[in-house]
Amino acid sequence: MSGILYVIGINRDNLDDNAPSVMSALKNSALIACESKEDAEVFLKNAGIDYRGDLISMVNITPEAVLEYLDNKSNVSLLSDDGYAAICDPGFDILNKALEQSHNVRILPQVSAILSSWLLSGLISHRNQDFFFGGMINFHWDEQQIKIISDHAQDTCIFLSVHPDWNNSGDKLNELLFDVYGNDRKVTLLFDIGTNRQTIIKCHTGQLVETIRSIDHKYVSLVIHPTNA
């Protein structure tokens, strides 16, 4: 089993906002690939982390070199100066290489299912990719919501959340997907299955409803890939 790649979001100016899971991941990583080494050193010092591993700027290390750590069963953290690494900084190259090779990737902290599913879909590498949040699927869906999503169907990355009361919305989603996307559009699913437990599944629209119903989950976020990605 390979190491874990942590994609970490931080608040550099207010240390109290940083989750314990973030601090633990940083302490236990053999490599922290950061945006700015100087800023990372200041953050780690202020956070009280006596880090003894490798601290390297992402502009000075190749994705292949980072993946060697994972292949050697060592954990790696991607650390931005502020916010999520891999959004608007060099971390997206490392993240997508890790996803392509099916490495274990975790987003910390897990405060936004939309951001987490977007990062883990691999679509972050498409810098000019339009995206659209279509809301939560539940039994209150109406024709106007379906029309809005249909209008964005082809060249836009669509984000949707699935209500836990899935049995009341599954048939409606299945009908929507068949009418708008057919059975072969790529989908990334992010399942929240409990505290600090998330899992990612990639499938196609024709497999989506069956896949969601097969897992005991609390919430699901899904990313419907555009035709050009």
N, C-alpha and C positions, 0 to 999 in steps of 0.2 A: 504494500500500500504506500502511495506517495505521501509527501508532506501536504500541508494545507496552505493555500494562498489566501491570505486575509486582505480584503479590500476595505480600508479603514477610513471612516469619516471622523474628523476631529473638530473641536472648537478650541483653537489655540489660545484665545483671549480669556476664556472662562473654563478653567480646568475642571470645575465641578460638573460641567455639562457632559464630560466624557465618561462613558459607561465603563464599569469594571471589566466587562468582556473585552473592551478595547485595550485597556492597560495590560490585562493578562496576555492577550495575543502579542502585543509588542514585546513584553518581557520574555516570551517563550519562542520568539522567532530567531532563527539563525541568521537571517538577512532582513534588514529593513531597507527597502528600495524607496527612496524619498524624492521629493521634488527639489528641495534645497537642503543639502547636508547641514549647513550652518543653522538654518531654522529648525531642522529636526533635532539637532543637538540641544538647542535652547529649549524646545518643547519637552524633550525627554528629561532634561535636568529639572525643569520647573515642575514636571509631573512626578518627580522623585523616583524615576526609573534609572537604575544604574546599569545601563545597557552594555554588554560585553561582546555582542555579536558583530556582524559586518553591517556597516552603515554606508550605503553607496547611493549617490544621486542617480535617478533613473536615466538621465542623459549620458551617464558614464558606464552603463551596463546594458548589455543586449538582452532581449527577451530569452534567447537561448541559454545565456549564462544564468538567468534567474531560474529557469526551468530545471537546470542541473541540481539546484538545491532541493527542489521538490522531488526529483527523481531519486535523490539520495535520502529521502524520507525526512527532510528538514523543512520546518515551517518558514514561510516568507510573509512579510507584511508590506503592502503598498501604502505609503503614507504621503498624503498631499500636505501642502503648507496650510491649507484650510479647506474644509469640506471633504468630499469624497475623492480619493485617488481614482484615476481613470476617467474622470469627467473634466474635460478641458485641461488635461496635462498628459505627460508621456505615458502614464500608467495604462492607458487603454491598449497599447501594443502588447504589453506583458499579459494583461488580462485575457485578451482574445487568443493569444498563443496558448495560454493555459487551458482555456475552454476548448480550443481545437483538439488538444491532446487529452481531453477528459480528466484533467486534474481536479482535485477537490478544492472548490472555491467557496469562500464564505464572505458575506457582506456584514460589516460591523460598523456602528450598531444597527440593529434591525428595526429601524424606526419608520421606514418608508418602503412598503411593499412595491410601490411603483418604481422607485429608484433601484431597488434590489433586482427586480425582474428585468428592468431595462439593462442593467449592467450584465446580468447573467445570460441575457439573450444573445450577447455578442454584437448587437446592433449599435453599440456605442462607437464602433469603429467607423460607421458611416456618418461622417461629420455633418454632412448636409442633409441628413435624413429627417424629414418631417415626422412629427408624432402627434397623436391625438388621444386624450383620455376620454373614454366613452362612458365612465361612471360604473356603478355597481349593478350587476345583473340580478334581478329578483322578480318576484311576481307582480311588481308594480310597473314593469317595463311597458312603454306605450309605443305607438307607431312612430311618433316624432323622434324618439331616441333611436329606433331602428333605422329611420331614414338618415339621421345624422351620421351614424356609423357607416351606412351603405355609401354615403357620399364621399367618405374618406377611405374607401375600401382598397383601392388599387396600389397607390404609391406612397401610402402613409403607414407608419407603424402605429398600430392600435393597442391601447392599454385598456383592459377591463378588469374589474374585480367581481368575484363570484360570491354571492351571499351564502352563508352556511345552510340556509334552507334550500338546498340545491334541488330537491325533488320537485319543488314548485316552479323552478326556472329552467331546468335542464332541457325539457322538450322545446321550450321557446328558443333557447340558445341554439339547439340542434337545428331547428328550422331556419333560424337566421343564418347560421354558418353555411348551410347547404344552399340557400338562395343567393347569398352574397359572395361566398368564397369557394363553393364547391368542397371537395373532400381532400384536396392536395396542398392547401396553403400551410406553410410552416407555422408552428405555434410553440412558444416557450411557456411552461407553467411553473409558477412558484407556489409551493404548498407550505402553509404555516400549520405545523402539526404539533404545536406545543411550545413551551418556553425554550427559547434558544434552539429550536429544532425546525429547520427548513429543508426542503428538498426540491430539486429542479428536475423536471422531465421535459424532454423535447419530443414533439410528435407532430401529426398533421391534423387538420380540422376534422377529418373523417373519424379520427380516433379520440377526439377531445372529450366528448361526453362520457364515453365508457371509461376513459382514463381517470377523470375526476371522480366518478362514482366508485372507482375501485380503491380509493385511498380515504382513510378516516382522517379528515382534516377539519380545521377551524375556518380558515379562509383560503381562497385561491386568487392569485393575480395571474393574468395571462397577457401575453404579448403576441398579437397576430402579426407576423412578418409581412412587410409589403412585397409586391411582386418582384421588386428590383433588389432584394436582399436575401 
